[in-house]
């Protein structure tokens, strides 16, 4: 058996999508997105997408680079997945070793990694020097089942698709940046580069501006529910949130309800979302929609010094 680790090539896209779909089904992606992300990730991220071949077949993928949006310098990431039927043969170990070597070369001080929550994966992370931190859940909703009815839109609030800001998305960026800053995270993130956001988020091929919903007050976006899709039958909530001064009015829930109804009307059959395990308010909101936990990942960290 021969294991080879190398950089991703565009003709690997379908094989990488297979790896991700089999290793972690709630994670939505498509071949076009794999190629697009390789070509459009910010230079500051120093990102590399590595694949592992076993006897010429791609069986694993590792995305690694600097967490350039983190306010703490030296943070990096190593997210590795191997097809379940090909685990235990050294592909994951080879990917992680190559990624860590690269991160040291570009000056990273610590590597964060999302690890599947099963005992085998957690034990593997411990053996390789990674310490567990916070957990996050993937949740699934059956869109063919009844959805909560769309609540009455409060006076002074307007619901619109993100397409309403196609000519000038800056107000959507400002909302996204404010909500992202409040997200629970070990690394943290500060969205301060509008030009990069236009490419990496607004222009991402999995983003659906038609299904995403904004809640406006006096024409200003104050809450939203963003959406990515696999282009076939599944969607995932990319981000849902409200500006601090407008919280407690149910606006994020209203936007998400509208988004789910639009998704079902468009023929989508499954909806996924992700929540930090300690984010009790959002977990409670999603339970009301009917979401159920379908997978768990645990953030781990290793010092690279």
N, C-alpha and C positions, 0 to 999 in steps of 0.2 A: 504494500500500500504506500503510495506517494502523496504527501500533502504539500501543496504549493500555496503560498500566500502572495497575492499581487494586488495591484490597483484595479479597481472596477473599470470595465470597458462597456460602452453602450450595448454591445451584443450580450452582456450578462444580465440585462435588465429583467427579462422574464424569469430567469433562474433565481435572481435575488428576490423578486416578488413571491416566488414559490417558497423560498426560505422563510420570509416574514409571515406569510399567510399560514404556514404550517406551524411555525414556532410560536406565534402570538396572533391568533385570528382576529382579535378586536382592533389591531393596528391596521388602519386603512391606507392602502397605497396602490399604485399601478405602475406599469413599466415606464410610461411617459414621465411620471414624476421622478423616478430614480435617475433618469438621464438629465432631466431638467435641474434637479437639485445639485447634481455634480457640476453643472455649468453655471449655476447662478448663486451659489453660496458666497457670502461676503469673503473677500480676501483676508480680512482680519481674523476669520475663524480658522484659517490654516487647515481647513477640513480635508481629510482623506477618507475615501470609501474603499475599504479593503474587502476582498473576497478570498475564501479558502476553497481550493479545489482538492478533491480526493480522487486520484486516478483520472484527472481531467474533468470531473463533474463538480460544478459549483454547489457546495453544501452549506456554506456559512457566509455571513456578512458582518462586517464591523464598521461602524461609523465613528470616526474619532476626530478630534480637533480641539481648539481653544474655545472656552465659553466667553466669547468676546463681548457679550452683552452683560456679563456679570460685573458688578462694581468692585469685586475682589480680584486683583490680578493673580495669575497663576492657575486659575481654575480651568479644567479641561474635562472632556468626556470620552468614554469608551463604551459604546453600546454594541454588544455582540450577540448574535443569534445564530444558532446552528439548527438545521433541520432535525426534528426529533428522531427520525430513523437513522441519522448519521452521527449522533452524539456518542461520546466515549471513545472516539478514535483519534483525538488530538487536534482536530480542526479548530475548536474554540480556543485551546491553549495557544496554538500557533498564531491565531489572529490577535489575541490579547497581548502576547509578547511583542509582536510587530508594532502594534498600536502604542504600547508603552515606550518602546524604544524611540518611535517617532516623536512622541510628546516630549520626551526629555530633550530631544534635539531642538525643538522649537520653544523650549523654556518653560514648559508646564511644570507646576509644583505638585499638583494633586489631580487625580483622575476620578471623576464621578461616573458611576455606571448603574443603569437600571437592570436589575436581575429578576428573573421570574420568581414568583413566590413559592414554588414547590421546594421541598427539602433538598432534592438532588442539586438544584441550581444554587440554592443558598449555601450548601456545603461546599460546592465548587468555588464560589466566591470567597469563602473563608479560607480555603486552602491556598488561594492565590493572593492572600494578604489584603482583601477588601473587607472593610467593616461596615455593618449595616447602619443605615440612618432612617429616613422616613419612608413610609409606604404609600402607595397609591393604588386605587382600584380602577379597573375597567368595568363599565356597566353596560348592559344590553337592554334594549327595548324592542319588543315585537311591534312593528308599525302596522301589521295586519290586524292587531287587536284594537279595541276601542281606545281612543285617546280622550284625555280630559277636554271638555268643551273650551273653546276660546273665550276667556273672560271678556266682559265689557271693557272697552278701552276707556280709561279715565279721561275726563274733560281736560283739555289742554295737552293731551298726548296724541301723537300720530305714529302709526306703525308703517314702515316702508322697507322695501328691499334695499340691499346695499347698492344695487344698480342706480338708485336715486343719486348717488354721489360719484358716479362714474367719471364725470368731468373734473371733479375736485375731491379726491378722497382724503384730503388733509384732516377734516373733522373726524373721520373714522379712525385715522391714525392716532389723533390726540386721545380719543376714547380708549383705544386699544392700549396705548402706552400707560394711561392712568390705571387701568384695570390690571394690566400685567405687573405693575409695580407692587400691587397689593396681593399677588398670588403667593401662597405659601410655597417656599422652596429653600433647599439648602444652599443653592448657588445664587439665587436672585437674578433679576434681569432688569435692565433699564433700556427701554426703546427710545433712542434719541437720534436715530438716523432715518429721516423720512424717505430719502432716496433708496436706501437699502430695503426698507419695509415695503416700498412700492414693488420691488422686484421679488423679495423672498416671501412675502405674505400676500399682498394684494394680487400679485401676478402669478401665484402658484397654480399649477394646472389642476390640483385637486380642490381648490377653493371654489365654492359656488356662491356667487354674489346674488343670484336669483333666489336661492333658498334662505340665505342669511337674512336676519331681520334686525332693524334698528328701531329703537323707541326714541322719538324726537320730542323735545319740549322747546317751544318757540323756534323750531327749525334746527335745533342743536341736538346731535346724537348724545344721549345720556345713558343708554343701556343698549346691549346688543347680544345676539346669539349668532356666532359665526359657524360656518359649516364647511366640512370637506366631504367629498364623496369618492367612491371607487369607480365612478362612471358607469356602474351597472345597477346595483340594487341596494347598496348600503351607504349610510352617511355617518358622520361623527361630528359631535359638537366640538369645534376647535377651541372656542373660548366663549364663555357666557359671563356677563358681569355688568355692573352699574357704577357710575360715578358715586363717590362717597356721599356727596350731598343729596343724592336722589335715592339712596337705599332705604329699604323699609316700606316701599310703595308697591312692591310686587312687579316692578318693570322688567327685571331680568326674566322672571318666570313667564310674564306675558309675552316677551320676545321669543322665548324658547318654545312656548306653546304654539305660537304662530308658525315658527319654523318647522316644527314637527308636522303640523297639519299640511303645510306646503309640500313637505317631503313625501308624505303619504299620497297626496294628490298627484305628485309627479311619478308615482309608481315604485318608490323605494320601499323596501320591506323590513329593513333592520336599521336601528339607530344605536350608536354607541356614544359613550362619553367617558371622561376620566375625572376622577376626584382624588385629591389628597385625602388620605385616610383620616386625617385630623380636621378636615374641613366639614364639620358637622352640618352647618347650614345648607351647603350645596348638596350634601348627601341626602338630607331630609327633603329638599326640593325635588331631587331626582326620584326618590322613592315615591313621591306623590304622583309623578308621571307614570310610574310602573317599571322604572329601571330596576334591574337586578344585577348584583355583582357577578361577573363572569370570569374575571382573572385578576390577579394581584401582582404588582411588581414592587420591589424594595430597592430604594436608592442606596448604593454603597459608595464608599470612597477609599482610595488608597493614596498615601503620600508617596511621591515619586523620587524623593531625594536619595 
